[in-house]
Each structure stands twice: as C-alpha cells, then as structure tokens.
Amino acid sequence: MLLRPQRRYIPLLLHIFGWGLVMSMLFSQPKWMNVDPPSEFWLKQGVLLSLLIGIFYLNSYVLVPRLLFKNHTIGYIASIAVGVFALYWAIQGIESWLNLPELWHKAFRAERPFNPNRSRRFDTFTFLYSLLAVGASTSLTVVQKWQKDAQIREQLEQEKVSSELSFLKAQINPHFFFNTLNNIYALTMIDVENAREALHRLSRMMRYVLYETKEGTVRLSQEIDFLQDYIQLMQLRLTDKVKVTFEKPQPINDVAIAPMLLLPFLENAFKHGVSATQRSEIFVGLSQQGQSLRVEVKNTLFSGKGKALDESNGIGLVNTRRRLDLLYPGRYQLNITEHTPDSDYLVVLTLDTPTTTQPKNFTAPLYEPQLHSR
C-alpha cells in the first residue's frame, strides 16, 4: 500500500523531533550548576548522543527484526544487555580518557584533595539513558510492525472479498445464455422481428454483465431493466399456462445496488415455478420506502421439483447469502418461505441501500423494455 508523499516524511520528522529533544536534554546546563562545566563534558555528551543514536537504530533495524520478530527472545535480551553495558563502559572509558572525574572535582570541590578511587561510582544517568534508547527503539519498531501487518491484513482481506465477490458474480447460470440462443434460433423460423428484438435484449444483457457492472454498484433502474430483459427472454420458452407479473416502483428512487444481486431469485422461480401441463404463476415485485428496497419473488410449487434455492443452477442460496453478507452486513433481511398457505414458494428480501449518482461508463438503454404476461 503506497503512502501519500506528504505522509512519507512524518516518520522522519518524528525522529528529528525526538532526537532534538534528547539533544536539548543532554546539552542543557543543569540549574544546580553554579559554574560552567568543562569543555570535555560537552565532548563526552556528544559521544554519548552518538552512541545512543547508534544503539537505537542498531536495535531497530537489526536486533528486533532478526531476533525478537523471529522468536529468538533469549538471544535478543542477551544482545540488548551486551549493547547497554558496552555503551556504558564506553562512556566510562571516554570520561577516564578525558580526565572528567578530576575536572569535575576541581570545578565543584577544589578545597578537598582528589581521590580517584572515590570518583569511580555507578553512572546512573548514562545507564538510564541507554535503557531509554533501547526501550523507545523496541516500542517504536514493534508499533510500526503492527501497523504494517494490520495494513497488509486489511489489504489482503479487501482483495479476498473483491475476488470472492467477482467469483460469486461470475457464477450466473451459463445455460441461460445457451438456451436463450437456441430459443432465438428457433424463433427465427417463425417470427424474424421478435427474434431480432430478443437477440437485441440478449446482447444488451451481455453488455451489462461485461461492462456496466465493473464499478461495483449500478443504478436500481439499470438492474430493473436487466431483470425485465431476463424475464422477457425466459418467456420465449413458456406456454400460455404460465403467468408472469412484474411490478416495479413508480417512480424509481435510483439508489445504488450491487449488480445482478436479485437474479438468483428469478432463476430459481423460473426453474421450479414453471410447468408445461399445469397452470402456474411467477410474481416479481419491487417496492421502495425511502432508502429501503423490498423485493418479493413468488412462484407456484409443483411436486417432484426441487424447492431450495441452493439446488438451482444459479449461484444458489448459500452464495447469495454470502454475497449479501459481504456487501450489506447488517443491512438486509432475507426471509424464505418454502411452502405458503397458497402452495407458493416465497422469497422476501429487504435491503437498506445508499443513494447514488450516475455510475461511470453508463450507457442509456436503447429502449425501455415492456413486460407482457403470457
């Protein structure tokens, strides 16, 4: 995940600010000093600052990634201990080389004789600064690693969801297209004009599937046109014993909706709600109330035919619920009644949908399809 150019400089500015704060603490003269410290003291402070910077970034870029993040905890603790004590004794050696203990004695206790043995005491200041540098380095590196891992997990989850949605959307029944082509071919022998109109509907549906759905959402009016085209093409193989009713909102509140989200319910109705010998009825109704969309699909039940949506050749109930969970978590209700008192199979979907503007690459319909019940 690429960072914006201005965000790339934030860590650098934080490091500069942090080391500026440490420098101000190391090179500011304490208020309790009534005399200026010797120049050797500032040299020692400069060496201490350099060593603190060194152990900070050594821990951040070498020890933590190679030991702590790879579960070599004992090795990491041992390395930190060695580094802290090495820094401590290095500062002690610098003080001895610069003769700082004697210079401090002359500056503050010149009236007393200098005793080198008494000047050798534990330097709490240097030790605490070393631990502070190591602790800050470890904490900062761990937090950065956690943030980076969180971004990677989020990106992978988004890619997984996107891939899963693409897979679910692509599982539209391919037999529909082949059967429709066969029906259109048979229709050319009887009614050329209706065959041409049916072929135009099929081409528009294929264009919708291939191009109009790339944005992730479409307008509800587009989805309704797609469903109407689907129903009219399915009616090519129906007899007069099948009555199909389609109702849509008037006027349509053009909210955003996931493409082809409602198609599985229609596929199931035409698969299980049609009989060549008995009268049957398929009802598809869409209604809106504010931002809420209600979809009702009802079809006649026949003995011997499967009733479950997940047994159809479409994407099935399981995948439909999965897609709804991914796209509308907590914003939908799907109720399925497998046997109503009127011997119907009923699906009712209630969906909370956001408003939308006209999607990109939108192509206005060449015609407004009208549904004729047969």
C-alpha positions in Angstrom: 0.0 0.0 0.0 1.6 3.2 -1.2 1.7 6.2 1.2 0.9 9.6 0.1 4.1 11.8 -0.5 3.4 14.1 2.5 2.9 11.1 4.8 6.3 9.6 3.9 8.0 12.4 5.8 6.1 12.1 9.0 8.3 9.3 10.5 11.4 11.3 9.5 10.1 14.5 11.2 9.2 12.4 14.3 12.7 11.1 14.5 14.2 14.5 14.1 11.9 15.9 16.8 12.7 13.1 19.2 16.5 13.4 18.8 16.2 17.2 19.1 14.5 16.7 22.4 17.2 14.3 23.6 19.9 16.7 22.4 18.4 19.6 24.3 18.4 17.4 27.5 22.0 16.3 27.0 23.4 19.7 26.1 21.5 21.9 28.5 23.3 23.1 31.6 21.6 21.9 34.8 20.2 24.7 37.0 22.1 23.4 40.0 25.4 24.1 38.4 26.7 27.5 39.5 29.8 27.2 37.2 30.2 26.3 33.6 31.1 22.7 33.1 34.5 21.9 31.4 34.6 21.7 27.6 35.5 18.0 27.9 32.0 17.4 29.4 30.3 18.6 26.2 32.6 16.3 24.2 31.6 13.4 26.3 27.9 14.3 25.9 28.4 14.4 22.1 29.9 10.9 22.2 27.0 9.7 24.4 24.5 11.1 21.9 26.2 9.3 19.0 26.3 6.0 20.9 22.6 6.4 21.8 21.7 7.0 18.2 23.8 4.0 17.2 22.2 1.6 19.7 18.7 3.0 18.9 19.0 2.2 15.2 21.0 -1.0 15.7 18.2 -2.3 17.8 15.5 -1.0 15.5 16.9 -2.3 12.2 18.9 -5.4 13.2 18.2 -6.8 16.7 14.4 -6.5 16.7 13.7 -7.8 13.2 16.3 -10.6 13.2 15.9 -11.7 16.8 12.7 -10.5 18.5 10.4 -10.9 15.5 11.8 -14.4 14.8 11.1 -15.5 18.4 14.8 -15.6 19.5 13.8 -13.8 22.7 16.8 -15.0 24.8 19.2 -14.0 22.1 17.6 -10.7 21.9 17.7 -10.0 25.6 21.4 -11.1 25.7 22.2 -8.8 22.8 20.4 -5.8 24.4 22.3 -6.5 27.7 25.6 -6.6 25.9 24.8 -3.4 23.9 23.7 -1.4 27.0 26.8 -2.4 29.1 29.1 -1.8 26.1 27.7 1.7 25.8 28.0 2.2 29.5 31.7 1.1 29.7 32.5 3.1 26.5 31.3 6.3 28.2 33.2 5.4 31.3 36.3 4.9 29.2 35.7 8.3 27.5 35.4 10.0 30.9 38.6 8.5 32.1 40.4 9.4 28.9 39.2 13.0 29.1 40.0 13.0 32.9 36.5 14.2 33.6 36.3 13.0 37.2 39.2 15.2 38.2 37.9 18.1 36.2 34.6 17.9 38.0 36.3 17.7 41.3 38.3 20.9 40.6 35.1 22.7 39.5 33.0 21.8 42.5 35.2 20.6 45.3 38.6 22.2 44.8 39.1 22.7 48.5 39.3 18.9 49.0 42.0 16.6 47.7 41.1 14.5 44.7 40.7 10.7 45.3 40.5 8.7 42.0 39.1 5.7 43.8 36.1 7.6 45.3 35.3 9.1 41.9 34.5 5.6 40.4 30.8 5.3 41.1 27.9 3.9 39.1 26.8 6.3 36.4 23.0 6.1 36.8 22.5 8.9 34.2 24.2 7.0 31.4 22.7 3.7 32.2 19.1 5.1 32.3 19.6 6.9 29.0 20.8 3.7 27.4 17.8 1.7 28.6 15.5 4.6 27.5 17.0 4.5 24.0 16.6 0.7 23.7 13.1 0.8 25.1 11.9 3.6 22.8 13.5 1.8 19.8 11.9 -1.5 20.6 8.5 0.1 21.2 8.6 2.2 18.0 9.7 -0.8 15.9 7.0 -3.1 17.3 4.3 -0.5 16.8 5.4 0.2 13.2 5.5 -3.6 12.5 2.0 -3.9 14.0 0.7 -1.1 11.8 2.3 -2.5 8.7 0.9 -6.0 9.4 -2.6 -4.5 10.0 -2.4 -2.7 6.7 -1.3 -5.9 4.9 -4.1 -7.9 6.6 -6.7 -5.2 5.6 -5.4 -5.2 2.0 -5.5 -9.0 1.8 -9.0 -9.0 3.3 -10.1 -6.4 0.7 -8.5 -8.4 -2.1 -10.1 -11.6 -0.8 -13.5 -10.0 -0.6 -13.1 -8.5 -4.0 -12.1 -11.8 -5.5 -14.9 -13.6 -3.8 -17.4 -11.1 -5.0 -16.1 -11.4 -8.5 -16.3 -15.1 -8.3 -19.9 -15.1 -6.9 -21.0 -12.6 -9.5 -19.5 -14.7 -12.3 -21.5 -17.7 -11.3 -24.6 -16.7 -13.3 -26.1 -19.7 -15.0 -24.3 -20.1 -18.3 -27.0 -22.4 -19.6 -29.4 -19.4 -19.7 -27.4 -17.8 -22.5 -27.1 -21.0 -24.5 -30.8 -21.9 -24.0 -31.8 -18.4 -25.0 -29.7 -18.5 -28.2 -31.4 -21.8 -29.1 -34.8 -20.3 -28.4 -33.9 -17.3 -30.6 -32.7 -19.6 -33.3 -36.0 -21.4 -33.2 -37.9 -18.1 -33.2 -36.1 -17.0 -36.4 -38.1 -19.8 -38.2 -41.4 -18.3 -37.0 -41.1 -14.6 -36.3 -38.0 -12.8 -37.5 -38.9 -9.5 -36.0 -39.4 -10.9 -32.5 -36.2 -12.9 -32.9 -34.3 -9.7 -33.7 -35.7 -8.0 -30.7 -34.9 -11.0 -28.5 -31.3 -11.0 -29.8 -31.0 -7.3 -29.0 -32.2 -8.0 -25.5 -29.6 -10.7 -25.0 -26.8 -8.6 -26.4 -27.8 -5.8 -24.0 -27.7 -8.2 -21.1 -24.3 -9.5 -22.1 -23.0 -5.9 -22.4 -24.5 -5.1 -19.0 -22.7 -8.1 -17.4 -19.4 -7.5 -19.1 -19.1 -3.7 -18.9 -21.8 -2.0 -16.8 -21.0 -3.9 -13.6 -17.3 -3.1 -13.3 -17.9 -0.2 -11.0 -19.2 -2.5 -8.2 -22.6 -0.8 -8.0 -25.2 0.1 -10.6 -28.4 2.2 -10.5 -31.5 0.4 -9.5 -33.1 1.4 -12.8 -30.3 -0.4 -14.6 -30.8 -3.6 -12.6 -34.6 -3.4 -13.2 -34.0 -3.2 -16.9 -31.7 -6.2 -16.7 -34.3 -8.2 -14.8 -37.0 -7.2 -17.3 -34.8 -8.3 -20.2 -34.2 -11.6 -18.4 -37.9 -12.3 -17.8 -38.8 -11.5 -21.4 -36.1 -13.8 -22.7 -37.2 -16.6 -20.4 -40.8 -16.2 -21.7 -39.7 -17.3 -25.1 -39.9 -20.9 -23.9 -43.0 -20.5 -21.8 -46.5 -21.6 -22.7 -49.8 -19.7 -22.1 -50.2 -21.7 -18.9 -47.6 -19.6 -17.2 -48.5 -16.1 -16.0 -45.6 -13.8 -15.2 -46.2 -10.5 -13.3 -43.5 -7.9 -12.8 -44.0 -4.8 -10.6 -41.5 -2.0 -10.1 -41.5 1.2 -8.1 -43.2 4.2 -9.7 -41.3 6.5 -9.7 -38.0 4.8 -9.1 -35.7 6.2 -6.4 -32.4 5.4 -8.2 -30.4 4.1 -5.3 -27.1 2.2 -5.7 -27.3 -1.6 -5.7 -24.9 -4.4 -6.3 -25.3 -5.7 -9.9 -27.1 -9.0 -10.5 -27.9 -9.3 -6.8 -31.6 -10.3 -7.5 -31.0 -12.6 -10.4 -30.7 -15.8 -8.4 -34.2 -15.4 -7.0 -35.6 -15.1 -10.6 -33.6 -18.0 -11.8 -35.0 -20.1 -9.0 -38.6 -19.0 -9.8 -38.3 -19.9 -13.4 -36.6 -23.2 -12.7 -39.0 -24.5 -10.1 -42.2 -22.5 -10.8 -43.0 -23.5 -14.4 -44.9 -26.4 -15.7 -45.7 -27.4 -19.2 -49.1 -29.0 -18.3 -50.3 -27.2 -15.2 -51.1 -23.5 -14.7 -48.5 -21.6 -12.8 -47.7 -18.1 -11.8 -44.5 -16.2 -11.1 -44.7 -12.8 -9.3 -41.8 -10.4 -9.0 -42.4 -7.2 -7.1 -40.0 -4.4 -6.2 -41.1 -1.6 -3.9 -39.3 1.2 -2.1 -39.7 3.2 1.1 -37.1 5.8 1.5 -33.7 4.1 1.2 -35.2 0.7 1.8 -35.8 -1.7 -1.1 -38.2 -4.6 -0.8 -38.0 -7.5 -3.3 -40.7 -10.2 -3.4 -40.4 -13.2 -5.6 -43.1 -15.8 -5.6 -43.7 -18.9 -7.7 -46.1 -21.8 -7.8 -44.8 -25.1 -6.2 -45.0 -28.4 -8.1 -44.5 -31.8 -6.6 -41.3 -33.5 -7.7 -39.4 -30.3 -8.3 -36.6 -29.0 -6.0 -37.6 -26.2 -3.7 -34.4 -25.0 -2.3 -32.7 -22.1 -4.0 -29.2 -23.5 -3.4 -30.1 -26.5 -5.6 -30.7 -24.4 -8.6 -28.3 -23.9 -11.5 -27.8 -20.2 -10.4 -25.4 -19.0 -7.8 -27.6 -20.6 -5.1 -28.9 -19.5 -1.7 -25.6 -20.1 0.1 -23.6 -17.9 -2.2 -26.4 -15.3 -2.4 -26.4 -15.0 1.4 -22.6 -14.8 1.3 -22.7 -12.0 -1.2 -25.3 -10.2 0.9 -23.1 -10.6 4.0 -20.1 -9.1 2.2 -21.9 -6.2 0.6 -24.6 -5.4 3.1 -23.5 -6.6 6.5 -26.3 -5.9 9.0 -28.3 -4.0 6.4 -30.5 -6.8 4.9 -33.2 -9.3 5.8 -33.8 -12.4 3.7 -36.9 -14.4 4.5 -37.7 -17.6 2.6 -41.0 -19.5 3.0 -40.8 -22.8 1.2 -44.5 -23.5 1.4 -47.0 -20.8 1.8 -50.7 -21.4 2.5 -51.4 -20.9 -1.2 -48.8 -23.5 -2.1 -46.2 -21.0 -3.3 -42.5 -20.6 -2.7 -41.9 -17.1 -1.4 -38.7 -15.1 -1.1 -38.7 -11.6 0.5 -35.5 -9.5 0.6 -35.4 -6.2 2.4 -32.3 -4.1 1.7 -31.0 -0.8 3.0 -29.4 1.0 0.0 -27.5 4.3 -0.1 -28.2 7.0 -2.7 -26.1 7.0 -5.8 -25.1 9.2 -8.7 -25.0 8.1 -12.2 -22.3 5.4 -12.5 -19.3 5.7 -14.8 -19.5 4.2 -18.2 -23.3 4.3 -18.0 -24.9 3.7 -21.4 -28.6 4.7 -21.6 -30.9 1.9 -22.7 -31.7 1.9 -26.4 -35.3 1.2 -25.5 -37.5 0.7 -22.5 -38.5 -3.0 -22.3 -42.1 -3.6 -21.6 -43.1 -6.8 -19.9 -46.1 -8.7 -21.4 -47.5 -11.5 -19.3 -48.2 -14.7 -21.1 
